[in-house]
Amino acid sequence: MPEPSGQPRGRRSPRLVTAEVLRTERLTPRMTRVVLGGPGLDGFGADEFTDHYLKLQFPRPGVEYPESFDLGRIREELPREQWPLTRTYTVRRWDAGERELWVDFVVHGDEGVAGPWAANVKPGEPLRFAGPGGAYAPAADAEWHLLAGDESALPAIAAALERLPAGARARAFVEVAGPEEEQKLETAGDVELTWLHRGGARVGERLLAAVRGLDLGGDVQAFVHGEAGFVKELRRLLVRERGLPKGRTSISGYWRLGCNEDAWQAVKREFDPPT
Ligand SMILES: Cc1cc2nc3c(=O)[nH]c(=O)nc-3n(C[C@H](O)[C@H](O)[C@H](O)COP(=O)(O)OP(=O)(O)OC[C@H]3O[C@@H](n4cnc5c(N)ncnc54)[C@H](O)[C@@H]3O)c2cc1C
């Protein structure tokens, strides 16, 4: 039977890294940075892509796990409803010299696992994860870059902008709840950054309107992520209507309104098949 991630049973379980929370920083009212460190990060690497991500493993309260926290053993010995919960987060920055790993969490209320964990976690606590995965980095040969997303994609967009060299052209659109959620982003590139304030609008509505109004001429590479409903509409616009080639797009739903990550991952391919 397939696992929630689509990984067949019996396949080798990923090796987990155990890091330690060094400190947290409240970046904005709804965004908290958790800085991880510790010897578990020796040998870690996350330099190839700007959308590197981690599969964080949250133990379920009240369940006793083997001390090794070996996922293979856990999946063999415990019923599925006791397996740790998986939540996916971007590597905002990996600093090998300082051995620091930054992960920025949207704090979206009391619901869920990862958001509330980040809001309350204290230095010294462990965090286990698999990864990093990743697939996108700004292509050096693209004429220009389009980056669009909500808060959940802001860490990846920020990392991509930091990677752009002088002279690289980009338009970036980030939709956040309001002006208090804007962050200072660094780039050497020639970037026009637009913050869109959601206010009372549906998530992604303002992003859709902004991207729809763009002239997409030239060889553009697009990075579009966030709530799955608007991402699906933007995929239709960019790929079907405007004909952006597959090799020039990174488009996927990071989360889904009304679904936790387990439920979203289970229906993701059916809801918005990759083109
Ligand atoms: C590759 C990838 C990279 C990602 N990187 C990041 C990242 O760097 N930072 C980040 O914050 N998120 C990121 N996400 C999104 C994150 O995995 C989801 O938001 C996840 O559902 C949060 O888990 P949770 O336990 O807090 O909430 P869940 O238990 O999954 O969900 C509980 C409820 O909260 C709602 N919810 C979930 N996320 C949000 C949100 N952002 N805003 C409002 N409501 C929400 C759900 O719809 C659900 O109703 C990424 C996702 C992917 C696939």
The ligand as a Gaussian input file, in Angstrom:
#p B3LYP/6-31G(d) Opt

LIG

0 1
 C        8.405000      22.153000      -0.958000
 C        7.639000      22.935000       0.105000
 C        8.276000      23.949000       0.799000
 C        7.590000      24.672000       1.782000
 N        8.252000      25.667000       2.464000
 C        7.616000      26.343000       3.446000
 C        8.324000      27.335000       4.210000
 O        9.525000      27.557000       4.046000
 N        7.627000      27.998000       5.179000
 C        6.285000      27.748000       5.415000
 O        5.711000      28.374000       6.324000
 N        5.608000      26.808000       4.720000
 C        6.251000      26.103000       3.754000
 N        5.571000      25.131000       3.058000
 C        4.154000      24.924000       3.353000
 C        3.946000      24.054000       4.598000
 O        4.494000      22.759000       4.377000
 C        2.430000      23.929000       4.853000
 O        1.901000      25.199000       5.084000
 C        2.071000      22.983000       5.989000
 O        0.739000      22.576000       5.778000
 C        2.205000      23.595000       7.374000
 O        2.026000      22.580000       8.344000
 P        1.219000      22.829000       9.715000
 O        1.466000      21.631000      10.543000
 O        1.566000      24.180000      10.261000
 O       -0.296000      22.874000       9.270000
 P       -1.195000      21.627000       8.787000
 O       -1.431000      20.676000       9.905000
 O       -0.612000      21.050000       7.542000
 O       -2.562000      22.356000       8.430000
 C       -3.481000      22.818000       9.442000
 C       -4.400000      23.893000       8.858000
 O       -3.634000      25.071000       8.585000
 C       -3.818000      25.485000       7.221000
 N       -2.525000      26.030000       6.723000
 C       -1.402000      25.341000       6.423000
 N       -0.438000      26.173000       5.976000
 C       -0.966000      27.407000       6.002000
 C       -0.449000      28.705000       5.644000
 N        0.795000      28.888000       5.188000
 N       -1.273000      29.768000       5.800000
 C       -2.552000      29.621000       6.264000
 N       -3.090000      28.420000       6.611000
 C       -2.296000      27.320000       6.488000
 C       -4.243000      24.220000       6.487000
 O       -5.001000      24.526000       5.325000
 C       -5.052000      23.484000       7.538000
 O       -6.385000      23.951000       7.546000
 C        6.236000      24.385000       2.065000
 C        5.606000      23.325000       1.396000
 C        6.291000      22.612000       0.418000
 C        5.603000      21.466000      -0.299000

